[in-house]
Amino acid sequence: MLSWAITFLIIAIVAAVLGFGGIAGTATGIAKILFVVFLVMFIASFFFGRRGRD
């Protein structure tokens, strides 16, 4: 999930440099959403993964 977020962030940076504002904005939004999903899944697996090993 994190790799997809980084990929879309790189796409957004390249698109912004080349002057494609709409594509850059869309890719940035997707990267933000994927990063938040990654953080939620990471935190959930961190806490719930430790409870099952008692």
Steps between C-alpha positions, in 0.01 A plus 500: 500500500783734584670426170184601312485826695862575416438412134209742474702768679779463244245516217359819655843661524589414140162623375539826694845560355370440149207735554211253518316654794188287486689173492733619776208592724326170442815296562570697817149431628534129429841492671355666810211254518728199457738630766217543750373149423854368550530674837165367621587145395847525655365622834224237502741217422745629761243491778291199399799293397650519847182394681477160329842378618442483877 
